[in-house]
Amino acid sequence: MKVYKCLKVERNKTPEVIEIAVNKNDSLYAKVRKIIGAGLIEHVNLPYTDDNKRYSAILLDEEGKLINKEYCRDFIQWGSTDYIAGTFIVIGMGPDGEYTSLTENELKRWKYLWRL
């Protein structure tokens, strides 16, 4: 079983550290779909962390805006301003592009960024 330490961000709530346990018969995306209430998952890369070998990603409802999910947080990246509709997960990414747990520094960074 693999356990991912992630950040769950919900509308009008403080970001929460959660663990997503995935065994060999499960899929991480299936678990995330249940947690955020989504059909299709969209993966959005976030900037590199301090060591430039890891980065983080947001897993969100691809159709959140289309189905009128409520505003959750602003999203500003690479000079573009947008917003995220519905609950989303922030997860770590290793140097080979595999999903990993967020490090303590990453948790601290993203909790601060997505605070209320």
Backbone bond lengths (Angstrom), bond angles and torsions (degrees), N, CA, C in turn:
res aa  C-N    CA-C-N  psi(-1)  N-CA   C-N-CA  omega(-1)  CA-C   N-CA-C  phi
1 M - - - 1.441 - - 1.531 109.15 -
2 K 1.321 115.71 138.42 1.460 121.89 178.07 1.528 107.56 -110.20
3 V 1.327 116.16 135.61 1.456 121.36 179.30 1.523 108.66 -119.14
4 Y 1.327 115.80 127.64 1.454 122.73 -179.39 1.523 109.29 -108.47
5 K 1.314 117.44 124.18 1.460 122.55 174.44 1.520 106.69 -88.79
6 C 1.322 115.75 117.32 1.460 122.06 -172.64 1.520 110.65 -131.09
7 L 1.310 114.81 178.84 1.454 121.97 175.42 1.524 107.90 -118.90
8 K 1.326 116.09 126.59 1.465 121.74 176.59 1.525 107.58 -103.20
9 V 1.335 116.06 126.48 1.463 120.83 -177.97 1.526 108.29 -118.83
10 E 1.331 115.00 118.60 1.461 122.07 -179.51 1.519 109.90 -117.74
11 R 1.316 115.69 156.37 1.464 122.25 178.13 1.533 109.97 -57.52
12 N 1.322 115.52 133.13 1.467 123.50 175.25 1.527 114.41 58.46
13 K 1.321 117.60 23.95 1.461 121.80 177.64 1.519 109.80 -129.91
14 T 1.320 115.77 152.11 1.455 121.45 173.92 1.524 108.31 -68.94
15 P 1.334 118.82 138.36 1.471 120.20 177.86 1.524 111.04 -54.86
16 E 1.333 115.46 140.64 1.458 122.04 -174.22 1.531 110.70 -120.42
17 V 1.324 116.34 131.96 1.464 120.67 175.05 1.526 107.39 -76.90
18 I 1.330 116.27 126.70 1.468 121.41 177.97 1.523 109.21 -129.88
19 E 1.304 115.58 163.42 1.462 121.46 172.96 1.514 108.34 -118.51
20 I 1.322 115.49 131.50 1.471 121.26 177.42 1.522 107.24 -110.09
21 A 1.320 116.22 114.87 1.465 122.11 179.99 1.522 109.18 -94.65
22 V 1.316 115.72 127.05 1.465 121.39 -178.52 1.521 108.05 -126.67
23 N 1.341 116.55 119.19 1.469 118.40 175.72 1.523 109.44 -96.04
24 K 1.307 116.24 179.16 1.474 119.90 -173.03 1.528 113.57 -64.13
25 N 1.335 117.90 -19.61 1.464 120.71 179.58 1.529 112.99 -93.33
26 D 1.337 116.68 -3.15 1.460 122.01 -178.51 1.526 110.46 -105.58
27 S 1.317 113.86 169.85 1.463 121.38 172.41 1.524 107.06 -123.91
28 L 1.326 116.27 140.33 1.461 119.79 177.31 1.522 109.87 -58.85
29 Y 1.322 117.70 -42.63 1.467 120.68 -179.48 1.530 111.61 -61.67
30 A 1.322 118.02 -38.54 1.468 120.99 178.03 1.526 110.35 -62.69
31 K 1.319 116.44 -42.08 1.473 120.69 178.88 1.533 109.84 -64.85
32 V 1.333 116.90 -44.40 1.462 120.96 -179.20 1.528 109.92 -64.32
33 R 1.323 118.00 -41.60 1.473 121.13 178.28 1.524 110.92 -54.80
34 K 1.322 116.91 -43.07 1.478 120.55 179.21 1.522 110.99 -66.96
35 I 1.312 117.46 -42.38 1.465 121.32 -176.93 1.525 111.63 -65.21
36 I 1.338 117.28 -42.27 1.467 119.78 -175.77 1.529 113.25 -98.76
37 G 1.319 117.54 -3.88 1.457 120.73 178.64 1.511 113.06 68.57
38 A 1.335 115.75 50.36 1.464 120.63 -175.98 1.520 111.34 -123.15
39 G 1.323 115.45 158.84 1.451 121.47 171.89 1.515 109.70 -92.57
40 L 1.332 115.59 -60.40 1.459 122.03 179.49 1.526 109.37 -105.50
41 I 1.321 116.11 138.80 1.461 122.07 -179.88 1.526 109.44 -102.51
42 E 1.322 115.59 133.78 1.462 121.28 173.66 1.525 108.27 -108.52
43 H 1.326 116.35 137.25 1.453 124.03 179.14 1.526 107.51 -105.22
44 V 1.345 116.90 124.38 1.466 121.77 178.39 1.519 108.18 -124.43
45 N 1.327 116.87 120.74 1.462 120.59 178.98 1.519 111.35 -71.41
46 L 1.321 115.37 142.09 1.458 123.03 172.97 1.522 107.82 -107.04
47 P 1.335 118.55 165.26 1.465 120.65 -177.02 1.528 113.04 -61.84
48 Y 1.331 114.06 161.11 1.453 120.65 176.96 1.515 111.03 -59.89
49 T 1.327 115.59 152.33 1.452 120.51 174.48 1.521 109.17 -87.52
50 D 1.307 116.42 -172.05 1.465 122.04 -172.25 1.526 114.33 -55.80
51 D 1.325 118.21 -37.18 1.467 119.12 -173.77 1.533 113.44 -87.03
52 N 1.338 117.81 -1.32 1.467 123.09 178.39 1.525 114.25 58.66
53 K 1.323 118.13 16.70 1.463 120.65 176.35 1.518 111.13 -113.75
54 R 1.313 115.45 -17.81 1.463 121.00 -179.16 1.523 108.67 -121.78
55 Y 1.298 114.57 153.40 1.446 118.36 168.87 1.514 107.64 -140.06
56 S 1.297 116.59 177.36 1.457 121.95 179.56 1.515 108.33 -120.69
57 A 1.325 115.21 167.32 1.461 120.35 179.14 1.515 109.63 -141.89
58 I 1.315 114.72 153.84 1.464 121.56 172.60 1.520 106.79 -102.05
59 L 1.318 115.89 134.26 1.465 122.13 171.27 1.528 105.82 -110.93
60 L 1.327 116.13 117.23 1.460 120.50 -174.92 1.518 110.96 -136.43
61 D 1.326 115.20 171.63 1.464 121.43 178.90 1.524 108.61 -75.07
62 E 1.326 115.95 113.59 1.464 120.70 -177.99 1.525 112.19 -58.62
63 E 1.321 116.99 -31.68 1.463 121.27 -177.02 1.525 113.02 -102.38
64 G 1.329 116.92 13.10 1.465 121.03 -175.31 1.515 114.53 -52.00
65 K 1.322 117.27 -47.71 1.465 120.21 -179.70 1.528 111.14 -71.92
66 L 1.329 116.41 -37.77 1.470 120.40 -177.84 1.526 112.18 -64.16
67 I 1.326 116.38 -32.66 1.475 119.65 -178.78 1.533 110.88 -100.63
68 N 1.327 115.20 16.05 1.460 122.79 174.01 1.531 114.97 61.10
69 K 1.328 115.99 39.34 1.465 117.86 170.38 1.519 107.31 -66.27
70 E 1.321 115.83 151.03 1.460 119.74 -176.04 1.525 112.37 -70.84
71 Y 1.317 114.63 151.35 1.466 122.68 174.80 1.526 109.21 -53.02
72 C 1.325 116.34 137.03 1.463 121.04 176.91 1.528 110.78 -114.56
73 R 1.328 117.42 -58.23 1.467 121.68 -178.19 1.529 110.04 -149.92
74 D 1.342 115.03 154.28 1.464 120.27 170.78 1.520 108.97 -70.16
75 F 1.311 115.82 152.74 1.457 121.08 177.37 1.523 107.77 -136.11
76 I 1.321 116.17 111.20 1.458 121.86 -179.25 1.521 107.63 -120.59
77 Q 1.317 116.08 119.69 1.465 120.11 -178.81 1.521 109.14 -151.69
78 W 1.326 115.51 137.45 1.459 122.31 177.15 1.527 112.29 51.23
79 G 1.337 116.06 41.00 1.452 121.17 175.68 1.518 114.83 78.58
80 S 1.310 118.14 3.64 1.455 122.02 -179.32 1.532 108.91 -108.96
81 T 1.318 116.40 138.70 1.461 121.27 178.97 1.524 109.29 -111.00
82 D 1.299 116.05 132.71 1.456 122.33 -179.59 1.519 107.34 -152.08
83 Y 1.314 116.96 -170.21 1.462 120.57 174.74 1.522 109.31 -143.29
84 I 1.314 115.08 161.53 1.460 121.68 177.66 1.520 107.70 -107.31
85 A 1.318 116.26 130.46 1.458 122.19 178.22 1.527 108.64 -101.78
86 G 1.304 117.16 127.82 1.464 121.64 178.20 1.521 112.21 86.47
87 T 1.320 114.37 173.14 1.464 122.97 179.73 1.524 110.10 -66.02
88 F 1.339 116.78 146.39 1.462 120.57 176.08 1.517 110.72 -142.28
89 I 1.329 114.82 163.85 1.464 123.87 -178.95 1.529 108.40 -116.83
90 V 1.336 116.33 138.47 1.464 121.30 171.11 1.521 106.53 -108.83
91 I 1.321 117.05 127.06 1.464 122.98 -175.08 1.533 109.33 -131.59
92 G 1.312 116.87 155.25 1.459 121.54 178.84 1.521 111.37 -81.35
93 M 1.327 114.31 158.17 1.463 121.84 176.71 1.520 107.92 -133.20
94 G 1.315 116.62 129.89 1.453 121.41 178.51 1.523 111.60 -81.07
95 P 1.322 117.23 174.78 1.472 121.08 -177.45 1.526 113.46 -63.36
96 D 1.329 117.56 -22.11 1.460 120.62 178.91 1.519 112.71 -95.72
97 G 1.343 116.87 7.63 1.459 120.77 177.98 1.514 114.82 85.60
98 E 1.327 117.90 8.77 1.460 120.22 178.16 1.522 109.62 -86.68
99 Y 1.336 116.73 148.19 1.455 120.80 177.42 1.524 109.29 -68.76
100 T 1.336 115.39 141.95 1.456 122.46 178.59 1.521 108.54 -141.70
101 S 1.313 115.72 171.37 1.467 120.50 170.81 1.518 108.78 -69.16
102 L 1.316 115.58 152.09 1.458 120.17 171.91 1.523 108.75 -72.82
103 T 1.326 117.42 142.85 1.457 121.47 174.02 1.533 108.17 -75.69
104 E 1.315 117.22 167.59 1.465 120.93 177.91 1.531 110.79 -59.80
105 N 1.342 117.00 -40.76 1.468 119.76 177.94 1.529 111.91 -64.30
106 E 1.329 116.50 -39.57 1.465 120.04 178.57 1.525 110.61 -66.65
107 L 1.336 116.68 -42.71 1.464 119.76 177.60 1.524 110.60 -57.77
108 K 1.317 115.60 -45.60 1.460 121.10 -179.91 1.531 110.78 -62.12
109 R 1.320 116.13 -44.60 1.472 121.74 -179.18 1.524 111.59 -61.96
110 W 1.333 116.70 -50.29 1.465 120.09 -175.61 1.516 112.17 -74.50
111 K 1.339 118.14 -32.74 1.470 119.79 174.95 1.529 109.63 -61.33
112 Y 1.326 116.07 -40.34 1.465 119.95 178.91 1.526 110.48 -66.94
113 L 1.316 117.65 -45.40 1.457 121.37 -177.97 1.522 111.93 -62.32
114 W 1.327 117.65 -41.67 1.467 121.23 -174.19 1.534 112.80 -96.46
115 R 1.342 117.34 12.69 1.468 120.22 179.89 1.522 110.43 -61.31
116 L 1.321 115.05 164.41 1.466 119.81 177.72 1.513 111.03 -76.68
